[in-house]
Amino acid sequence: MRLIGGILRATEGEIRAFGERITPKTCDRLRSHMGFQNDGSPYQDLTVEENLRFWGELYSLDKRQIEEGIGSLSDMFAFSR
């Protein structure tokens, strides 16, 4: 999944999604059409803030967007930072 999501780069072979080869240039665009379910994954041990930061980085949000989003969500759902 990390290869498909563009988190890791393949050292050989290729991966295709939606008929297109996943490369550093196509990864962000293709990733916007994919979803990841993290039930039963090692990420379940992360805090709410750590999960939000992880997924924000996965979707290539810049630090300002991530911080603003975490701030808004922490206010909305009353979790401490």
C-alpha positions in Angstrom: 0.0 0.0 0.0 2.9 2.4 0.7 4.2 1.8 -2.8 0.7 2.4 -4.3 0.2 5.5 -2.2 3.5 6.9 -3.2 4.9 6.9 0.3 7.7 4.5 -0.8 9.3 4.4 -4.2 9.7 1.1 -6.0 13.2 -0.1 -6.7 12.2 -2.2 -9.6 9.1 -3.0 -11.6 6.2 -0.6 -11.9 2.8 0.0 -10.4 -0.2 1.2 -12.3 -3.4 2.8 -11.0 -6.3 3.9 -13.2 -4.3 2.8 -16.2 -1.4 5.1 -15.4 2.1 4.4 -14.1 2.6 5.7 -10.6 5.7 8.0 -10.6 6.7 10.9 -8.4 5.1 13.2 -11.1 1.8 11.4 -11.2 1.5 10.3 -7.6 -0.3 13.3 -6.1 -2.9 13.4 -8.8 -3.5 9.7 -8.7 -3.5 9.6 -4.9 -6.4 12.1 -4.9 -8.5 9.3 -6.5 -7.6 6.7 -3.9 -8.7 6.1 -0.3 -6.9 4.3 2.5 -8.6 2.5 5.4 -6.3 2.3 8.4 -8.2 -0.1 10.6 -5.9 -2.7 12.1 -2.8 -0.8 11.0 0.1 0.4 13.1 -1.3 4.0 12.7 -4.1 3.2 15.2 -1.6 3.8 18.0 -1.1 7.4 17.0 -2.8 10.2 18.8 -5.5 12.1 17.0 -3.1 14.9 16.2 -0.5 12.5 15.0 -3.0 10.8 12.7 -4.2 14.2 11.3 -0.6 15.3 10.7 0.3 11.9 9.1 -2.7 12.0 6.7 -2.2 15.7 5.9 1.4 14.9 4.9 0.2 11.9 2.9 -2.0 14.2 0.9 0.8 16.7 0.4 -0.8 19.5 2.4 1.7 22.2 3.5 2.5 22.7 7.2 0.3 25.8 7.4 -2.7 23.9 6.0 -2.1 21.0 8.4 -1.7 23.3 11.4 -4.9 25.2 10.5 -6.8 22.0 10.0 -5.7 20.5 13.2 -6.6 23.7 15.1 -10.0 23.9 13.6 -10.8 20.2 14.3 -9.4 20.4 17.8 -11.8 23.3 18.5 -14.7 21.6 16.8 -14.2 18.2 18.5 -12.6 19.4 21.8 -9.5 17.3 21.7 -6.4 18.7 23.4 -3.2 19.4 21.5 
